[in-house]
């Protein structure tokens, strides 16, 4: 059994949330007590319109605020885009890159994702790099091959790229209520850890973690978070309500 660091629980609000939704972050902060802080780290990634306000409200709470995407350039004539430097200036400490919805709806390639991860690191943000297979990949038996290709193309290949987080999100499980078997999750997470060691060096940083994302909810979080090689979770819909998000966080095992 490998050593487990403190779990990292990340909430991705996607295109949801208005200013009144900041009350959910306030409730999360109230529930993030000393025991929970010992067991897990919490990051909430609201839409970009709320990043500054959320970061301002989260000061002193030990909850980190992240963003859901960034541009590869620091500045320039890119109407409507947001740079990693701008996100850092708003108080963000991390940014999700390569989410399957961005890869699908915005046709982002592995190369695009790597460029965004590098931009995040340039700005002092921790990138959460998403990888995952589609249902056709899975049914064709290509899951590991797809993950290998995505990691090779999306992860900056240097030990200097720490801290870095990878989130495994089987595309077919996102928002569907379906999850892979526990054995499948462990197999993929073990593979990702090994590939990251090959890409970044076998001396793993305590900040190099592999999260599971794909229909994680309070009812299945305890079993998933207890699995070997699973270092936390990337939560979608269940992160929109403080009660559900905290229930998932409380399901995290104590570090060992």
KASULWO-V261467 format. One record per residue. PSI is psi in degrees with one decimal (NA if undefined). Layout:
psi->PSI
psi->PSI
//
This chain:
psi->128.8
psi->155.4
psi->141.1
psi->124.2
psi->179.1
psi->131.8
psi->146.7
psi->118.0
psi->116.7
psi->129.6
psi->123.9
psi->105.4
psi->-11.6
psi->-146.6
psi->62.9
psi->144.2
psi->127.6
psi->-179.2
psi->-33.8
psi->-19.5
psi->-14.5
psi->-19.3
psi->-28.9
psi->-39.8
psi->-37.4
psi->-39.8
psi->-37.2
psi->-43.2
psi->-39.5
psi->-34.9
psi->-5.7
psi->74.1
psi->-178.3
psi->-42.3
psi->-43.9
psi->-37.1
psi->-31.6
psi->-32.8
psi->-29.5
psi->158.3
psi->144.3
psi->134.2
psi->134.8
psi->128.7
psi->90.5
psi->175.5
psi->158.2
psi->-25.8
psi->-19.8
psi->-1.7
psi->-48.6
psi->-47.0
psi->-40.8
psi->-42.1
psi->-39.2
psi->-44.9
psi->-27.2
psi->-4.8
psi->128.2
psi->-9.1
psi->-15.9
psi->8.5
psi->130.0
psi->151.5
psi->133.0
psi->-179.0
psi->173.9
psi->-4.9
psi->163.5
psi->164.2
psi->159.7
psi->-22.1
psi->155.8
psi->-28.6
psi->172.0
psi->-171.7
psi->73.2
psi->75.3
psi->129.6
psi->-5.6
psi->161.6
psi->126.2
psi->160.8
psi->-35.7
psi->-38.2
psi->-40.4
psi->-43.3
psi->-37.8
psi->-26.7
psi->-7.7
psi->2.5
psi->148.7
psi->-8.5
psi->164.4
psi->136.2
psi->132.9
psi->145.4
psi->20.9
psi->146.5
psi->-31.1
psi->-34.8
psi->-41.9
psi->-38.4
psi->-57.1
psi->-28.6
psi->8.3
psi->38.1
psi->133.1
psi->170.7
psi->-39.0
psi->-39.7
psi->-43.1
psi->-42.9
psi->-42.4
psi->-38.2
psi->-37.6
psi->-42.2
psi->-38.5
psi->-41.0
psi->-47.5
psi->-38.5
psi->-36.5
psi->2.6
psi->18.3
psi->151.4
psi->118.5
psi->138.7
psi->104.6
psi->119.8
psi->137.7
psi->156.8
psi->154.9
psi->154.5
psi->173.0
psi->-38.1
psi->-36.8
psi->-45.6
psi->-48.4
psi->-27.3
psi->0.0
psi->24.9
psi->12.5
psi->-53.3
psi->-39.6
psi->-41.0
psi->-45.6
psi->-42.3
psi->-46.3
psi->-43.9
psi->-41.6
psi->-45.6
psi->-35.7
psi->-19.4
psi->-23.9
psi->125.6
psi->127.7
psi->60.6
psi->143.1
psi->-18.9
psi->-6.8
psi->3.7
psi->147.8
psi->148.9
psi->144.8
psi->139.9
psi->136.3
psi->121.3
psi->115.5
psi->96.1
psi->118.3
psi->-36.5
psi->-13.7
psi->-10.7
psi->118.6
psi->7.8
psi->-14.6
psi->-5.0
psi->148.1
psi->152.8
psi->167.7
psi->159.8
psi->-39.0
psi->-39.2
psi->-41.6
psi->-46.1
psi->-42.6
psi->-47.2
psi->-41.7
psi->-39.7
psi->-44.6
psi->-43.4
psi->-44.3
psi->-43.5
psi->-40.7
psi->-39.5
psi->-39.1
psi->-38.3
psi->-37.7
psi->-37.4
psi->-6.4
psi->144.8
psi->-15.5
psi->94.4
psi->130.3
psi->145.2
psi->-13.9
psi->-2.9
psi->104.8
psi->158.0
psi->118.1
psi->153.9
psi->135.2
psi->131.3
psi->87.0
psi->41.1
psi->133.2
psi->169.5
psi->-32.7
psi->-22.8
psi->-1.1
psi->-41.7
psi->-46.3
psi->-41.5
psi->-45.1
psi->-19.8
psi->-11.0
psi->145.4
psi->142.1
psi->-3.6
psi->116.5
psi->7.4
psi->-163.8
psi->147.3
psi->114.5
psi->132.8
psi->-105.6
psi->-35.5
psi->-7.2
psi->-6.4
psi->-20.4
psi->127.0
psi->-41.1
psi->-45.0
psi->-42.9
psi->-43.4
psi->-35.6
psi->-39.4
psi->-44.3
psi->-40.8
psi->-16.3
psi->-9.7
psi->138.0
psi->156.4
psi->145.7
psi->151.3
psi->NA
//
